[in-house]
Amino acid sequence: MDLNKLKKRPSHPFETIAVAVSFSPRCLPVLAEAKRLSDVLGAALVLIHIGVKTSDKEQKLDELMTKVGIDDSRSRIIWMEGDPVETILKLCKLNIVDLLILGALVKENILKFYIGSIARTISRKAKCSVLLLTNPTEEPHPYKKFVINGIENPKTIHTINTAFYLAQHLNVKDINIVNETEIIGINAVPTYENGESEIKKLKKISLEETGENIQSIIEKNKSADLNISTKNIKGKPGYAISKFAKDKKADLLIINSPDMQLSFVDRIFTHDIEYILADLPCNLLIIHSRV
């Protein structure tokens, strides 16, 4: 594989979709959701199982693929042993995966979705976008409502553009772009000699780097049958938008990938996905913009 293809690779389109196969009771509906997305987006599908390859597993996977109608000509199966996190991340990189699909878990006796430590780590470290499914079904339900983060960050423009790309293919009619405000500690950011706070500098750079703003994206995507709204909500990053998505009964919450290397920027702009991962309000899509 030519790994140079990963450098500055756009966050969309999703040309290759990977799905982690665990043979859990939710494996069949997760595969059905992955198959539906790959069909709608015209993407190749890669099935990944981390563990020992056995004849029983091969037969079981073949049965599952047949049941959901996965075409061998547009899919590949990868069997590999090793540490689940590192191996999945490595395989996604080697196969130029644009979107990785994982299934969330549901706590017994309560309608609360969460992810395990493996999926949580992958969500933070992945160099591709990650889709966490809370309630996959064999007959996937149509997506109707998207909630998208709208925070001022260089990644946000890529996230919103990718969300509109996905909305167009999935025929989504209702989109809410949400900006969380009044972040705790924001007033404590130091001010420099020129009188301009570091956060203002970073926001200015953010908008200059993107070359466009949220409003221009909305204007380009306006149509008679698409309802687009922008909201400013108060609260702790991650928690506030998660609650908003739950209250709106969104089908998909779309957020930026975490800033892993820019420590100061991360402290200011952080969209704390820990609140979301602890109790998923709906399906969650984390966009890795590769900027």
BALOBA-1460 file (C-alpha; in Angstrom, 3 decimals):
// residues 291
<rec num="1" residu="m" x="0.000" y="0.000" z="0.000"/>
<rec num="2" residu="d" x="1.172" y="3.542" z="-0.773"/>
<rec num="3" residu="l" x="1.085" y="5.200" z="2.648"/>
<rec num="4" residu="n" x="1.760" y="8.564" z="1.025"/>
<rec num="5" residu="k" x="-1.939" y="8.483" z="0.139"/>
<rec num="6" residu="l" x="-2.667" y="9.170" z="3.816"/>
<rec num="7" residu="k" x="-0.844" y="12.510" z="3.848"/>
<rec num="8" residu="k" x="-3.360" y="15.361" z="3.748"/>
<rec num="9" residu="r" x="-5.990" y="12.862" z="2.574"/>
<rec num="10" residu="p" x="-9.421" y="14.577" z="2.647"/>
<rec num="11" residu="s" x="-11.834" y="13.512" z="5.370"/>
<rec num="12" residu="h" x="-14.305" y="12.543" z="2.641"/>
<rec num="13" residu="p" x="-15.391" y="10.750" z="0.531"/>
<rec num="14" residu="f" x="-15.343" y="7.458" z="2.411"/>
<rec num="15" residu="e" x="-13.822" y="5.186" z="-0.220"/>
<rec num="16" residu="t" x="-12.854" y="2.322" z="2.094"/>
<rec num="17" residu="i" x="-14.883" y="1.286" z="5.143"/>
<rec num="18" residu="a" x="-13.621" y="-1.199" z="7.720"/>
<rec num="19" residu="v" x="-15.707" y="-3.001" z="10.320"/>
<rec num="20" residu="a" x="-14.409" y="-4.854" z="13.355"/>
<rec num="21" residu="v" x="-15.856" y="-8.386" z="13.554"/>
<rec num="22" residu="s" x="-16.109" y="-9.814" z="17.069"/>
<rec num="23" residu="f" x="-18.713" y="-12.605" z="16.666"/>
<rec num="24" residu="s" x="-20.742" y="-11.082" z="19.498"/>
<rec num="25" residu="p" x="-24.579" y="-11.201" z="19.419"/>
<rec num="26" residu="r" x="-24.483" y="-7.722" z="17.824"/>
<rec num="27" residu="c" x="-22.141" y="-8.778" z="15.025"/>
<rec num="28" residu="l" x="-24.915" y="-9.418" z="12.486"/>
<rec num="29" residu="p" x="-26.620" y="-5.995" z="12.819"/>
<rec num="30" residu="v" x="-23.239" y="-4.212" z="12.826"/>
<rec num="31" residu="l" x="-22.349" y="-5.968" z="9.561"/>
<rec num="32" residu="a" x="-25.757" y="-5.037" z="8.140"/>
<rec num="33" residu="e" x="-25.165" y="-1.363" z="8.977"/>
<rec num="34" residu="a" x="-21.662" y="-1.499" z="7.469"/>
<rec num="35" residu="k" x="-22.992" y="-3.120" z="4.315"/>
<rec num="36" residu="r" x="-25.686" y="-0.492" z="3.946"/>
<rec num="37" residu="l" x="-23.191" y="2.370" z="4.290"/>
<rec num="38" residu="s" x="-20.716" y="0.811" z="1.864"/>
<rec num="39" residu="d" x="-23.525" y="0.388" z="-0.694"/>
<rec num="40" residu="v" x="-24.848" y="3.933" z="-0.296"/>
<rec num="41" residu="l" x="-21.373" y="5.506" z="-0.461"/>
<rec num="42" residu="g" x="-19.976" y="3.157" z="-3.114"/>
<rec num="43" residu="a" x="-17.154" y="2.177" z="-0.756"/>
<rec num="44" residu="a" x="-15.076" y="-0.977" z="-0.525"/>
<rec num="45" residu="l" x="-15.660" y="-2.965" z="2.673"/>
<rec num="46" residu="v" x="-12.912" y="-4.502" z="4.812"/>
<rec num="47" residu="l" x="-13.868" y="-6.966" z="7.560"/>
<rec num="48" residu="i" x="-11.286" y="-7.236" z="10.349"/>
<rec num="49" residu="h" x="-11.132" y="-9.961" z="12.989"/>
<rec num="50" residu="i" x="-8.409" y="-9.868" z="15.625"/>
<rec num="51" residu="g" x="-7.843" y="-13.391" z="16.870"/>
<rec num="52" residu="v" x="-7.090" y="-16.925" z="15.777"/>
<rec num="53" residu="k" x="-8.491" y="-17.908" z="12.396"/>
<rec num="54" residu="t" x="-10.412" y="-21.194" z="12.633"/>
<rec num="55" residu="s" x="-12.641" y="-23.140" z="10.263"/>
<rec num="56" residu="d" x="-15.597" y="-22.561" z="12.608"/>
<rec num="57" residu="k" x="-15.058" y="-18.802" z="12.541"/>
<rec num="58" residu="e" x="-14.663" y="-18.817" z="8.763"/>
<rec num="59" residu="q" x="-17.931" y="-20.706" z="8.365"/>
<rec num="60" residu="k" x="-19.723" y="-18.412" z="10.826"/>
<rec num="61" residu="l" x="-18.489" y="-15.261" z="9.070"/>
<rec num="62" residu="d" x="-19.436" y="-16.650" z="5.676"/>
<rec num="63" residu="e" x="-22.962" y="-17.299" z="6.983"/>
<rec num="64" residu="l" x="-23.214" y="-13.765" z="8.398"/>
<rec num="65" residu="m" x="-21.978" y="-12.190" z="5.172"/>
<rec num="66" residu="t" x="-24.446" y="-14.223" z="3.133"/>
<rec num="67" residu="k" x="-27.305" y="-13.276" z="5.427"/>
<rec num="68" residu="v" x="-26.709" y="-9.519" z="5.107"/>
<rec num="69" residu="g" x="-25.771" y="-9.756" z="1.425"/>
<rec num="70" residu="i" x="-22.137" y="-8.673" z="1.516"/>
<rec num="71" residu="d" x="-20.649" y="-9.139" z="-1.947"/>
<rec num="72" residu="d" x="-17.260" y="-10.866" z="-2.068"/>
<rec num="73" residu="s" x="-16.250" y="-8.771" z="-5.070"/>
<rec num="74" residu="r" x="-16.448" y="-5.529" z="-3.045"/>
<rec num="75" residu="s" x="-15.180" y="-6.814" z="0.275"/>
<rec num="76" residu="r" x="-12.093" y="-8.338" z="1.899"/>
<rec num="77" residu="i" x="-11.579" y="-10.261" z="5.112"/>
<rec num="78" residu="i" x="-8.467" y="-9.772" z="7.232"/>
<rec num="79" residu="w" x="-7.613" y="-12.227" z="10.000"/>
<rec num="80" residu="m" x="-4.789" y="-11.237" z="12.312"/>
<rec num="81" residu="e" x="-3.609" y="-11.977" z="15.822"/>
<rec num="82" residu="g" x="-2.160" y="-9.367" z="18.159"/>
<rec num="83" residu="d" x="-3.074" y="-6.532" z="20.480"/>
<rec num="84" residu="p" x="-6.594" y="-5.481" z="19.387"/>
<rec num="85" residu="v" x="-6.012" y="-1.722" z="19.498"/>
<rec num="86" residu="e" x="-2.597" y="-1.596" z="17.854"/>
<rec num="87" residu="t" x="-3.499" y="-4.236" z="15.271"/>
<rec num="88" residu="i" x="-6.753" y="-2.580" z="14.199"/>
<rec num="89" residu="l" x="-5.058" y="0.828" z="13.968"/>
<rec num="90" residu="k" x="-2.203" y="-0.659" z="11.933"/>
<rec num="91" residu="l" x="-4.557" y="-2.457" z="9.544"/>
<rec num="92" residu="c" x="-6.644" y="0.673" z="9.022"/>
<rec num="93" residu="k" x="-3.499" y="2.577" z="8.106"/>
<rec num="94" residu="l" x="-2.137" y="-0.100" z="5.773"/>
<rec num="95" residu="n" x="-5.472" y="-0.431" z="3.971"/>
<rec num="96" residu="i" x="-6.064" y="3.344" z="3.647"/>
<rec num="97" residu="v" x="-9.321" y="3.054" z="5.591"/>
<rec num="98" residu="d" x="-11.451" y="6.211" z="5.668"/>
<rec num="99" residu="l" x="-14.090" y="4.994" z="8.128"/>
<rec num="100" residu="l" x="-13.909" y="2.352" z="10.857"/>
<rec num="101" residu="i" x="-17.182" y="0.986" z="12.253"/>
<rec num="102" residu="l" x="-17.443" y="-0.359" z="15.798"/>
<rec num="103" residu="g" x="-20.436" y="-1.527" z="17.822"/>
<rec num="104" residu="a" x="-21.186" y="0.021" z="21.204"/>
<rec num="105" residu="l" x="-22.370" y="-1.993" z="24.194"/>
<rec num="106" residu="v" x="-25.557" y="-1.641" z="26.174"/>
<rec num="107" residu="k" x="-25.670" y="-2.028" z="29.950"/>
<rec num="108" residu="e" x="-28.057" y="-4.684" z="31.162"/>
<rec num="109" residu="n" x="-31.468" y="-3.529" z="32.330"/>
<rec num="110" residu="i" x="-30.798" y="0.131" z="31.456"/>
<rec num="111" residu="l" x="-31.005" y="1.964" z="28.175"/>
<rec num="112" residu="k" x="-27.463" y="3.275" z="28.431"/>
<rec num="113" residu="f" x="-24.890" y="2.755" z="25.717"/>
<rec num="114" residu="y" x="-21.157" y="2.818" z="26.307"/>
<rec num="115" residu="i" x="-17.959" y="1.527" z="24.778"/>
<rec num="116" residu="g" x="-15.262" y="-0.680" z="26.218"/>
<rec num="117" residu="s" x="-11.634" y="0.254" z="26.741"/>
<rec num="118" residu="i" x="-10.536" y="-1.091" z="23.343"/>
<rec num="119" residu="a" x="-13.079" y="0.958" z="21.367"/>
<rec num="120" residu="r" x="-12.431" y="4.006" z="23.564"/>
<rec num="121" residu="t" x="-8.703" y="3.893" z="22.849"/>
<rec num="122" residu="i" x="-9.280" y="3.352" z="19.143"/>
<rec num="123" residu="s" x="-11.671" y="6.331" z="19.091"/>
<rec num="124" residu="r" x="-8.929" y="8.564" z="20.461"/>
<rec num="125" residu="k" x="-5.976" y="7.200" z="18.472"/>
<rec num="126" residu="a" x="-7.454" y="6.349" z="15.064"/>
<rec num="127" residu="k" x="-6.107" y="8.174" z="12.012"/>
<rec num="128" residu="c" x="-9.379" y="7.599" z="10.205"/>
<rec num="129" residu="s" x="-12.950" y="8.522" z="11.065"/>
<rec num="130" residu="v" x="-14.742" y="6.219" z="13.523"/>
<rec num="131" residu="l" x="-18.451" y="5.373" z="13.654"/>
<rec num="132" residu="l" x="-19.793" y="3.949" z="16.935"/>
<rec num="133" residu="l" x="-23.177" y="2.267" z="16.543"/>
<rec num="134" residu="t" x="-25.445" y="2.241" z="19.586"/>
<rec num="135" residu="n" x="-28.385" y="0.246" z="18.329"/>
<rec num="136" residu="p" x="-27.620" y="-1.439" z="14.984"/>
<rec num="137" residu="t" x="-30.365" y="-3.529" z="13.424"/>
<rec num="138" residu="e" x="-30.492" y="-6.128" z="10.665"/>
<rec num="139" residu="e" x="-32.812" y="-3.803" z="8.767"/>
<rec num="140" residu="p" x="-31.060" y="-0.460" z="9.323"/>
<rec num="141" residu="h" x="-33.296" y="2.496" z="10.123"/>
<rec num="142" residu="p" x="-32.933" y="5.603" z="7.944"/>
<rec num="143" residu="y" x="-30.975" y="8.544" z="9.341"/>
<rec num="144" residu="k" x="-33.156" y="11.648" z="9.691"/>
<rec num="145" residu="k" x="-31.440" y="14.004" z="12.148"/>
<rec num="146" residu="f" x="-27.783" y="14.992" z="12.450"/>
<rec num="147" residu="v" x="-26.229" y="17.032" z="15.261"/>
<rec num="148" residu="i" x="-22.785" y="18.398" z="14.362"/>
<rec num="149" residu="n" x="-20.238" y="20.189" z="16.527"/>
<rec num="150" residu="g" x="-19.610" y="23.792" z="15.444"/>
<rec num="151" residu="i" x="-16.753" y="24.836" z="17.716"/>
<rec num="152" residu="e" x="-14.053" y="27.150" z="16.375"/>
<rec num="153" residu="n" x="-11.251" y="24.763" z="15.544"/>
<rec num="154" residu="p" x="-9.297" y="24.135" z="12.322"/>
<rec num="155" residu="k" x="-10.869" y="20.671" z="12.181"/>
<rec num="156" residu="t" x="-14.475" y="21.827" z="12.368"/>
<rec num="157" residu="i" x="-14.799" y="22.945" z="8.744"/>
<rec num="158" residu="h" x="-13.666" y="19.474" z="7.606"/>
<rec num="159" residu="t" x="-16.098" y="17.835" z="10.034"/>
<rec num="160" residu="i" x="-19.055" y="19.889" z="8.801"/>
<rec num="161" residu="n" x="-18.190" y="19.375" z="5.137"/>
<rec num="162" residu="t" x="-17.958" y="15.610" z="5.742"/>
<rec num="163" residu="a" x="-21.286" y="15.668" z="7.578"/>
<rec num="164" residu="f" x="-23.003" y="17.346" z="4.616"/>
<rec num="165" residu="y" x="-21.415" y="14.815" z="2.253"/>
<rec num="166" residu="l" x="-22.856" y="12.023" z="4.371"/>
<rec num="167" residu="a" x="-26.225" y="13.748" z="4.738"/>
<rec num="168" residu="q" x="-26.554" y="14.055" z="0.988"/>
<rec num="169" residu="h" x="-25.964" y="10.339" z="0.436"/>
<rec num="170" residu="l" x="-28.213" y="9.282" z="3.316"/>
<rec num="171" residu="n" x="-30.973" y="11.741" z="2.371"/>
<rec num="172" residu="v" x="-30.942" y="13.415" z="5.797"/>
<rec num="173" residu="k" x="-33.416" y="16.296" z="6.116"/>
<rec num="174" residu="d" x="-32.641" y="17.839" z="9.524"/>
<rec num="175" residu="i" x="-29.199" y="19.171" z="10.541"/>
<rec num="176" residu="n" x="-28.276" y="21.057" z="13.719"/>
<rec num="177" residu="i" x="-24.824" y="22.676" z="13.955"/>
<rec num="178" residu="v" x="-24.063" y="23.302" z="17.619"/>
<rec num="179" residu="n" x="-21.445" y="25.499" z="19.276"/>
<rec num="180" residu="e" x="-20.823" y="24.991" z="22.989"/>
<rec num="181" residu="t" x="-19.976" y="28.169" z="24.908"/>
<rec num="182" residu="e" x="-18.924" y="29.293" z="28.391"/>
<rec num="183" residu="i" x="-16.177" y="26.717" z="28.750"/>
<rec num="184" residu="i" x="-14.995" y="26.488" z="32.347"/>
<rec num="185" residu="g" x="-11.680" y="28.231" z="32.845"/>
<rec num="186" residu="i" x="-11.763" y="30.113" z="29.559"/>
<rec num="187" residu="n" x="-11.271" y="33.463" z="31.338"/>
<rec num="188" residu="a" x="-8.088" y="32.169" z="32.908"/>
<rec num="189" residu="v" x="-6.252" y="32.085" z="29.586"/>
<rec num="190" residu="p" x="-3.145" y="34.302" z="29.865"/>
<rec num="191" residu="t" x="-2.965" y="37.627" z="28.000"/>
<rec num="192" residu="y" x="0.211" y="38.624" z="26.179"/>
<rec num="193" residu="e" x="1.914" y="42.007" z="25.806"/>
<rec num="194" residu="n" x="0.019" y="42.987" z="22.682"/>
<rec num="195" residu="g" x="-3.220" y="42.789" z="24.650"/>
<rec num="196" residu="e" x="-4.663" y="39.925" z="22.588"/>
<rec num="197" residu="s" x="-5.341" y="36.708" z="24.456"/>
<rec num="198" residu="e" x="-3.929" y="33.459" z="23.114"/>
<rec num="199" residu="i" x="-7.387" y="32.051" z="22.561"/>
<rec num="200" residu="k" x="-8.301" y="34.953" z="20.259"/>
<rec num="201" residu="k" x="-5.110" y="34.377" z="18.299"/>
<rec num="202" residu="l" x="-5.883" y="30.710" z="17.881"/>
<rec num="203" residu="k" x="-9.456" y="31.359" z="16.794"/>
<rec num="204" residu="k" x="-8.235" y="33.890" z="14.245"/>
<rec num="205" residu="i" x="-5.685" y="31.428" z="12.874"/>
<rec num="206" residu="s" x="-8.377" y="28.746" z="12.789"/>
<rec num="207" residu="l" x="-10.636" y="30.789" z="10.522"/>
<rec num="208" residu="e" x="-7.750" y="31.927" z="8.313"/>
<rec num="209" residu="e" x="-6.540" y="28.350" z="7.824"/>
<rec num="210" residu="t" x="-9.932" y="27.037" z="6.757"/>
<rec num="211" residu="g" x="-10.496" y="29.851" z="4.260"/>
<rec num="212" residu="e" x="-14.229" y="29.592" z="4.806"/>
<rec num="213" residu="n" x="-16.692" y="29.600" z="7.658"/>
<rec num="214" residu="i" x="-19.701" y="27.670" z="8.769"/>
<rec num="215" residu="q" x="-22.160" y="30.112" z="7.237"/>
<rec num="216" residu="s" x="-20.617" y="29.738" z="3.786"/>
<rec num="217" residu="i" x="-20.987" y="25.946" z="4.040"/>
<rec num="218" residu="i" x="-24.641" y="26.328" z="5.020"/>
<rec num="219" residu="e" x="-25.260" y="28.615" z="2.044"/>
<rec num="220" residu="k" x="-23.685" y="26.101" z="-0.346"/>
<rec num="221" residu="n" x="-25.815" y="23.260" z="0.990"/>
<rec num="222" residu="k" x="-29.146" y="25.040" z="1.316"/>
<rec num="223" residu="s" x="-32.086" y="23.363" z="-0.361"/>
<rec num="224" residu="a" x="-35.844" y="23.439" z="-0.083"/>
<rec num="225" residu="d" x="-36.060" y="19.996" z="1.535"/>
<rec num="226" residu="l" x="-33.142" y="20.371" z="3.993"/>
<rec num="227" residu="n" x="-33.628" y="22.069" z="7.354"/>
<rec num="228" residu="i" x="-30.321" y="23.490" z="8.654"/>
<rec num="229" residu="s" x="-30.107" y="25.323" z="11.975"/>
<rec num="230" residu="t" x="-27.256" y="26.677" z="14.085"/>
<rec num="231" residu="k" x="-27.369" y="26.707" z="17.864"/>
<rec num="232" residu="n" x="-25.237" y="28.158" z="20.653"/>
<rec num="233" residu="i" x="-25.606" y="26.174" z="23.852"/>
<rec num="234" residu="k" x="-24.052" y="26.730" z="27.254"/>
<rec num="235" residu="g" x="-22.286" y="24.000" z="29.151"/>
<rec num="236" residu="k" x="-19.240" y="21.840" z="29.510"/>
<rec num="237" residu="p" x="-17.810" y="20.714" z="26.149"/>
<rec num="238" residu="g" x="-18.937" y="17.222" z="25.243"/>
<rec num="239" residu="y" x="-21.579" y="16.982" z="27.938"/>
<rec num="240" residu="a" x="-23.688" y="19.852" z="26.565"/>
<rec num="241" residu="i" x="-23.770" y="18.658" z="22.961"/>
<rec num="242" residu="s" x="-24.396" y="15.080" z="24.094"/>
<rec num="243" residu="k" x="-27.453" y="16.193" z="26.064"/>
<rec num="244" residu="f" x="-28.615" y="18.308" z="23.120"/>
<rec num="245" residu="a" x="-28.350" y="15.323" z="20.752"/>
<rec num="246" residu="k" x="-30.288" y="13.139" z="23.184"/>
<rec num="247" residu="d" x="-33.030" y="15.749" z="23.653"/>
<rec num="248" residu="k" x="-33.294" y="16.208" z="19.882"/>
<rec num="249" residu="k" x="-33.519" y="12.437" z="19.392"/>
<rec num="250" residu="a" x="-30.707" y="12.684" z="16.835"/>
<rec num="251" residu="d" x="-29.778" y="9.641" z="14.782"/>
<rec num="252" residu="l" x="-26.147" y="10.681" z="14.533"/>
<rec num="253" residu="l" x="-23.886" y="12.984" z="16.547"/>
<rec num="254" residu="i" x="-20.835" y="14.127" z="14.556"/>
<rec num="255" residu="i" x="-17.774" y="15.584" z="16.279"/>
<rec num="256" residu="n" x="-14.120" y="16.409" z="15.647"/>
<rec num="257" residu="s" x="-11.422" y="13.901" z="16.470"/>
<rec num="258" residu="p" x="-9.453" y="14.759" z="19.640"/>
<rec num="259" residu="d" x="-6.440" y="17.060" z="19.419"/>
<rec num="260" residu="m" x="-3.686" y="14.719" z="20.543"/>
<rec num="261" residu="q" x="-0.526" y="16.731" z="19.901"/>
<rec num="262" residu="l" x="-1.404" y="20.395" z="20.422"/>
<rec num="263" residu="s" x="-1.459" y="20.518" z="24.210"/>
<rec num="264" residu="f" x="-2.307" y="24.217" z="24.616"/>
<rec num="265" residu="v" x="-4.866" y="24.211" z="21.805"/>
<rec num="266" residu="d" x="-6.353" y="21.036" z="23.225"/>
<rec num="267" residu="r" x="-6.873" y="22.664" z="26.612"/>
<rec num="268" residu="i" x="-8.732" y="25.569" z="25.025"/>
<rec num="269" residu="f" x="-10.583" y="23.980" z="22.135"/>
<rec num="270" residu="t" x="-11.044" y="20.520" z="23.583"/>
<rec num="271" residu="h" x="-14.297" y="18.875" z="22.644"/>
<rec num="272" residu="d" x="-14.213" y="16.440" z="25.506"/>
<rec num="273" residu="i" x="-15.489" y="13.206" z="24.030"/>
<rec num="274" residu="e" x="-15.140" y="11.435" z="27.373"/>
<rec num="275" residu="y" x="-18.586" y="12.712" z="28.398"/>
<rec num="276" residu="i" x="-20.021" y="11.374" z="25.156"/>
<rec num="277" residu="l" x="-18.229" y="8.022" z="25.246"/>
<rec num="278" residu="a" x="-19.374" y="7.392" z="28.819"/>
<rec num="279" residu="d" x="-23.034" y="7.507" z="27.783"/>
<rec num="280" residu="l" x="-23.575" y="7.638" z="24.030"/>
<rec num="281" residu="p" x="-26.731" y="9.655" z="23.241"/>
<rec num="282" residu="c" x="-27.032" y="8.075" z="19.781"/>
<rec num="283" residu="n" x="-24.757" y="6.803" z="17.032"/>
<rec num="284" residu="l" x="-21.488" y="8.753" z="17.177"/>
<rec num="285" residu="l" x="-19.262" y="9.694" z="14.235"/>
<rec num="286" residu="i" x="-15.797" y="11.024" z="15.045"/>
<rec num="287" residu="i" x="-14.315" y="12.745" z="11.986"/>
<rec num="288" residu="h" x="-10.557" y="12.528" z="11.547"/>
<rec num="289" residu="s" x="-9.690" y="15.393" z="9.215"/>
<rec num="290" residu="r" x="-5.949" y="14.568" z="8.870"/>
<rec num="291" residu="v" x="-5.074" y="18.282" z="9.115"/>
